[in-house]
Amino acid sequence: MLMAKRDVVGSSHASHSARSADRCRRDRRQRVFVQRDYAAGARPVRFDTRLPEALSGRVGPRMFERVVEGINARLAVAEESSNCAVCCEGLLGCLTGYAVFLCMDTHYEKVLHNVAEFIEDQVRGERPN
């Protein structure tokens, strides 16, 4: 019985890997990693506004800088802890043994969703805000 379970898990993992590989082949977009900017320390999270070499000729330096600054501004909002709602969210988490976060997003997660939407808008060609 244990052997059968192991075989099922192994085949499931193999099929998942095959699906992931197929999805990567169909997805023609290239991933480019932008370096973190630690000039002001580890907090707040910021990304370097210099254009990576992989994007040279594909995106203008000013456009890239505006997009990254938009991301950095949104991440700065995510890290604000002086907001009363964020403090209440943390208190509610403590009182419920953090079970409340199983059914609701934290402030940080909501802002990360906003950042993801902003990036998708930029990829589709909309102007940065």
C-alpha positions as CSV (number, residue, x, y, z in Angstrom):
1,M,0.0,0.0,0.0
2,L,2.8,2.4,0.9
3,M,4.5,1.6,-2.4
4,A,1.3,2.4,-4.3
5,K,1.0,5.7,-2.7
6,R,4.6,6.5,-3.5
7,D,4.0,5.6,-7.1
8,V,0.9,7.8,-7.3
9,V,2.8,10.8,-5.8
10,G,5.7,10.2,-8.1
11,S,3.6,10.1,-11.2
12,S,1.6,13.1,-10.1
13,H,4.8,15.0,-9.6
14,A,6.1,14.0,-13.0
15,S,2.9,15.0,-14.7
16,H,3.0,18.3,-12.9
17,S,6.6,18.9,-14.1
18,A,5.6,18.0,-17.6
19,R,2.6,20.5,-17.5
20,S,5.0,23.2,-16.1
21,A,7.4,22.6,-19.0
22,D,4.7,22.7,-21.6
23,R,3.4,26.0,-20.1
24,C,6.9,27.5,-20.2
25,R,7.3,26.6,-23.8
26,R,4.0,28.2,-24.7
27,D,4.7,31.3,-22.7
28,R,7.0,33.4,-25.0
29,R,7.6,36.1,-22.5
30,Q,11.1,36.4,-21.1
31,R,11.6,36.8,-17.4
32,V,13.9,39.7,-16.4
33,F,14.9,40.1,-12.8
34,V,15.3,43.6,-11.4
35,Q,17.7,44.1,-8.6
36,R,16.7,45.3,-5.2
37,D,17.9,48.7,-4.1
38,Y,19.5,48.5,-0.7
39,A,20.8,52.1,-0.6
40,A,18.3,53.0,2.1
41,G,18.6,49.7,3.9
42,A,16.4,46.6,3.7
43,R,13.2,48.4,4.4
44,P,11.2,49.7,2.6
45,V,11.4,47.2,-0.2
46,R,12.7,49.1,-3.3
47,F,13.8,48.1,-6.7
48,D,16.7,49.6,-8.7
49,T,15.5,51.9,-11.4
50,R,18.5,51.3,-13.7
51,L,17.5,49.5,-16.9
52,P,18.7,45.8,-17.0
53,E,20.8,44.8,-20.0
54,A,18.2,42.2,-20.9
55,L,15.7,45.0,-21.6
56,S,18.0,47.3,-23.5
57,G,16.4,48.2,-26.9
58,R,13.0,46.7,-25.8
59,V,12.0,49.4,-23.2
60,G,13.1,52.9,-22.9
61,P,15.1,53.8,-19.8
62,R,12.6,56.6,-18.8
63,M,9.6,54.3,-19.2
64,F,11.3,51.6,-17.2
65,E,12.2,54.1,-14.5
66,R,8.6,55.4,-14.3
67,V,7.2,51.8,-14.0
68,V,9.7,50.8,-11.3
69,E,9.0,54.1,-9.4
70,G,5.3,53.2,-9.5
71,I,6.1,49.8,-8.1
72,N,8.3,51.3,-5.4
73,A,5.6,53.8,-4.4
74,R,3.0,51.0,-4.0
75,L,5.4,48.9,-2.0
76,A,6.1,51.9,0.3
77,V,2.4,52.0,1.0
78,A,2.4,48.3,1.8
79,E,5.1,48.8,4.5
80,E,3.4,51.7,6.3
81,S,2.7,50.4,9.8
82,S,1.4,53.7,11.2
83,N,-2.0,53.1,9.6
84,C,-4.6,52.4,12.3
85,A,-6.2,49.7,10.1
86,V,-2.9,47.8,9.9
87,C,-2.5,48.0,13.7
88,C,-6.1,46.7,14.2
89,E,-5.4,43.9,11.6
90,G,-2.4,42.8,13.6
91,L,-4.3,42.9,16.9
92,L,-7.2,40.9,15.3
93,G,-4.6,38.4,14.1
94,C,-3.2,38.0,17.6
95,L,-6.7,37.6,19.2
96,T,-7.7,34.9,16.7
97,G,-4.4,33.0,16.7
98,Y,-3.9,34.3,13.1
99,A,-6.8,32.1,11.9
100,V,-8.5,35.3,10.6
101,F,-5.9,35.5,7.9
102,L,-7.2,32.2,6.4
103,C,-10.3,34.1,5.3
104,M,-9.0,37.6,4.6
105,D,-6.0,39.2,2.9
106,T,-3.6,41.3,5.0
107,H,-3.0,44.9,4.0
108,Y,0.4,43.8,2.6
109,E,-1.2,41.1,0.5
110,K,-3.8,43.6,-0.9
111,V,-1.1,46.0,-1.9
112,L,0.9,43.2,-3.6
113,H,-2.3,42.3,-5.6
114,N,-2.4,46.0,-6.6
115,V,1.3,45.8,-7.6
116,A,0.6,42.7,-9.7
117,E,-2.3,44.5,-11.5
118,F,-0.1,47.6,-12.1
119,I,2.6,45.4,-13.7
120,E,0.0,43.6,-15.9
121,D,-1.3,47.0,-17.0
122,Q,2.2,48.0,-18.0
123,V,2.8,44.8,-19.9
124,R,-0.5,45.4,-21.8
125,G,0.8,48.9,-22.7
126,E,-1.2,51.2,-20.5
127,R,0.6,54.3,-19.2
128,P,2.0,54.3,-15.6
129,N,0.1,56.3,-13.0
